[in-house]
């Protein structure tokens, strides 16, 4: 909606790719993926209630778990379990400028935070009990697209700081139109870490194209469909930065190439999934006020422009 301030609403395609890489932090440094390193460092913790020693000015009144109950019982007695504040896990890596990141611990949300304007992020999980954990992390870019989820199995030792560094989140990706006549372009776009190089992989023709990211991490590529077969195709992307840092693959997006003049539209169902919902609405807005849009199906009533009439037709079939 260029005239009234609307911007493109991106399709939310939900899916999680969870990759678990076992890590046992008994050495100083363990390589767990091409883009993440777990490091454990020993610290000298200050005395605290729950360290099994009655010290640092503790008494039976202030710390019965270490000093015993005042009414009797030896030091180091039972009671409430305490977690050392010196036991912590730090996560560092690359995402997208101002991306919203969600960090999960054993399937539950442990933290939600934003990446810096540079795209870098760092988050500390503090006062965590020693043990083995499955951590995972994903990001949502500034246009609402969600990355794949990457995960790590990490062993956390008491009174140590475990650092998971070098995390490189995969680019977000979207494309349009999802059905195109052979020879017309398909726009593929998303967000990644600034100054990274994005490689776009298109199957089934096994084509690889490259795109550079802008200062805000956004990237795009206009794919010429002339060499593609008249069939379904898939596109996915990965990013590279500096001397060999690479992300995992993004989500996979699908599109259909058809013969010239063979575009078959299905009314308000613009992505041909048998439903009229937010995905179709997002495609409609992408072509809003365009005359003779590249995706002719977005012009639902075929009057040469995507406008309020097409919107009204879509609302009539909404959720049907």
N, C-alpha and C positions, 0 to 999 in steps of 0.2 A: 504494500500500500504506500507507494512513494508519495502520493499527494497528501496523505493525512498522517504521515509519521509512523506508519507501521513498518516494521522490519521483518525480515524473513524469520519464520519460526521453524526451527530445525526438527526433523523427525527424531523422536526418542525411540531407539531400538534397544530393547533391554536384553542383555545376555552377559554371562560372566564366564571368562576363561580363567580358571584357577590353576596355577602351576605351583606345585609344592616342591621345594628343594630342601631335603634334610640337611640340617647344620648342627654339628655338635661343637660347642665352643669350649674346647679344652686346649686349643692352641691359641696363639696370639692373633692369627688371621686365617680365615677360611674363605675360599672363593666359592660362592654358591650359585651365581649365574654370570652371564657375560656382563651384567650391569649392576651387580650388588655384591658387597663384601661385608661379612660379619666380623666384627673385631671385639675382643673382650679384654678389658684392662682391670687389673687388681687395684683396689683402693684401700686405704687404711681408714675404716669407718670410725666415727666418733662413737663413744659409748651411748647406747640407747636402751630404752626399756624393751626387753624382749631378746637381748643378745646373750642370755643365759648366764650373765655375770652380774653380780650385785656390786656395781662400781659407779663412778662418776657422780657421787653424792646421792645415789638411789637409796631408798629405805623400804621397809615393808609397807609403809603407808603410801609411798609414791609409786612403787613398782613391785607389787607382790609376786608377779610372774617370775622375777629374778631373785628377789630377796625373801620370798616366802611370806605367808600370812603373819600379821603381827601377833596373832593369838597362838602362834606355834608353827612348826614346820620349817624345814631347812630352806636355804637359798636355792634358787633355780627351780622352785616348785612349779606346779601346773597352773593353769589359768588361761587368760585370753591370749591368743596367738598374735604376735606382733610381726610386722614386716619391716625389714631394714630400709631406711630411706636412702641408703647407698646403693640399693639394687635398682637399676633402671635400664631402659632400652631406648636408644636414640635412633631415629629414622631420618636419613638424609637422601636427597635425590633431586631429580629434574622432572618437572611437570610442565605447566603452561602458565603464563602470567595471570595472577589472580584466580587461578583454578580453585575450586572447592574440593578438597581432598577428604576422603573418609578412610580412617584406619580401623581395621577390625581385629579383634583378638578372640580367637576361638569362636568365630561366627557372630560375635556381638560387637557393636560399635564401641570403640575405645576412645576415639577422638574425631572431631570434624574441625577442619581449619583451612585457611587459605594459603596458597603459594604466594611468594613474594612477586613483585612486579617483574623481577628478572626471570621468573619461572622456577627458581630454586625453592626448596622447602626443607624444613627441619622440624621434627616434633619429638619430644621426650615423654615416654611413659615412665612415671616415677613411682617408687615404693611398690614395686611389683614382687610378688612371691617368686622365689626360685622355682624353676621347673621348665618343662617343655611346652611351647606354645605354637599355635598356628596363627601367624599374622598375615593379613592381606590388606591391600590398599588399592583404591581406584580414585579417579578424578572426574569432575564435571567441568567442561570448559566454559568460557564466557558466553557461549551461545546455547548452553544447555545440553550439549552432547556429552555422553558418558564414555569413558575409556573402558577397556577391558580391565579386569581385576588381576593383579599379580600377587602371589602369596609366597610366604617363607615359613618353614618350620624351624624355630630357633630355640636353642637350649639356653636358658638364663641361669646364671650362677649367682648365689648370694653374695652381697657386698661387692659386686662388680658392675661396671658400666658396659653394656653390650651395644655396639654401634652397628647398625645395618646401613651401610652407605653405598653410594653409586647406584641407587635405584633410578631407573630411567623409564618413566611411564610411556606406553605406546601412544602414538597420535590418536586423536579422535578423527572420525571420518564420516562423511555423508556424500550423497551424489544425487543428481537429477539431470534429466528426467529418468524415470525407472523403465520407460519404454520409449525407444527412439528409432526413427527410420534410419536405415543404413546410410552413412555419409554425414549425418547430423552429429553434433558433438554431445558428449556427456560431461557435465561439470562435476569434478571430484574435488572435495575440499575438506578442511578440518583445522585442527590446531595442534601444535607441538611445541617443543622447547625452542625458544628463539635461537636463530643462527644455526639450527640443525638442518640437515639435508633429508628430505622425505623421499623415499622410494615407493612408488605405487606399482603394485603387481596386479595384472589383469589376466584372468583365466577365463575361457579355456585356451586362448591364443598364446598364453605365456609371454605377454608383453610387459616390459618394465619401463616406467617413466619416472622422471625426477622432478621435484619441486623444492624450492627454497622457502623457508619461513620468513615472515616479516618480523619487525621488532616486537609485535604483540603475539608472535607465535603462529599467526594464521598462515595457511598455505592453500593453494588451489592449483588445479591443472585441468585444462580443457582437452578432453580425450577425443581424438578423431576416430570415429567408428568405421571409417572406410575399409580398413584392413580386417575388421572383425567379421566373423561368420554370423549369419542370420540365425541367432539362437540366444540362449541365456548366457550371461557372463557374470563373473564375480570380480570385485576389486577389494584389495586390502592394502595397508601401508605399514611401513616401519620407518623409524628415524635413526639417523647416525649423527654423532657430534664429536668434534675434536679428533683425537688420535685413537680411533677404534671403538668408542662407546656406541652401543647400539641398543635400541629398545626392542621389545617383543613386537609381534604383529598386532595391528589394530583389529577391530571387528571387521567382518566380511560383509560387504554390501553387494546386492544383486541388481542387475538391469537386463533388459531384453532388447536385442537389435532385430528389427523386422525389415521386410522389403519396402522399397519406396511405394507409397500409396497403400501399404498393407496395415497401417496402424489400426488396431481394433480397440475401440474404447468401450468401457463398461460403465457408462453414466458417471455417477459421483464417486464410484470406487476407483480412484485414480492410481492406486498402487496394485490393483488387481488381486487383492487378498480375500475377496468375498465379503468385506465389511466396509462401512463408511464411518470413519472415526477420525481421531486427531491426526493420524498419519496423512490421510487424504486432505484434511484441512490445511496442514503444513505445506503440502505440494501446491494447493490452490494459491496460498499466499505467496509462495515463491514466484509464481508467474503473474501475480496481481497487476492489472492494468497493462499487461503486455499484449500487443497486437500480434496475431498469428504466432503464438508461443511455440517454442521448440517441441514441447510436449503438447500436441494438439488436443489431447484428452482433457487438459486443464481447462480448455474452453468448452465447458460441458454442453452448452446449447449451440456451439459451432457458429457463432455470429461474428467471429474474428477478433474478439477481445475477451479477456478474463475480467469479469466485473461483478457487480452486485447480483445480476441475474443468475450467474453461475453459483454464487454463494447461496442464494435462495434455494436453488435446486438441491445443493448439497445438504442444506438444513432440512429439507423435506425428507431426504433419505437417511438422515443422521441415525447411526447405530443400527440401521436395517441391513 
